[in-house]
């Protein structure tokens, strides 16, 4: 922590922004704070705090000081804007939303991008230009890497999603033309739409198909057309609270007990993460870890296991162990010895 003015010469820009954000939160959460208290909280000198308060005032934040017989306290007027009153947002809530736009925009479903930008524009209108200029620096502190996204026809997707949302809200039955990846041809379905789910960069529709008497999953980008019918439906099957609850990816299926053994060099990485809600982790005497989880045996599970290469071994079930061994042998066959 930097606590000298000489240190300020190399103080990272992001650290300064975080400190000033901390000052705003401290002032909003309390009935006022002295400069000395703010200095102790942030670990800098009182001179630095005075400079921060001045910078925040210049940025448009409504800071003011109140002196009593003993000390002078700084306060933040938390409800200074008419529009802020209209939205019922506190200044911290509004600023946090504006700050988090990097994360939100990163994971937003592509068809909703335009609506999201419009929402943030409305948030901006509740802030002054200097305040926006200050907050524009905050996303530099936290960034997000978007997952691989589907190639989408944005206009067609918006129309498709609009019809799906209308049908979902009104429980209206649909006729759907869908391009099946497994059969590589278009198929017609009569469906009762139950839920839209965003996962792994794509939108998926959970819909009950009366013909098959089961809920099936459809990738929204492969929907070719939707025709609303003059029929409503009552759900006949209850969905799980979480989407794809038994899969490490975006698949449905019955779970089974999967047991894995990870090498010592991978153990810390594996232990630091929750891969599935059902997992248990048992450290071994040699530094390895045994992981057990109840998940469906699908492509997502196998891809996840293969991503660890020789650092993991499937101990159960036997069928999964054979499948992984076969996949590794097939991968090795793609590299003939004469080419190495």
PyMOL commands that set and color helices and strands:
alter all, ss='L'
color gray80, all
select helices_A, chain A and resi 6-10+13-29+35-42+46-58+82-87+91-99+101-107+110-125+129-135+138-140+154-170+220-222+264-271+299-306+309-311+318-333+337-339
alter helices_A, ss='H'
color red, helices_A
select strands_A, chain A and resi 63-67+72-76+172-180+185-199+202-209+214-219+223-232+256-262+280-283+289-295+312-316
alter strands_A, ss='S'
color yellow, strands_A
deselect
rebuild
show_as cartoon
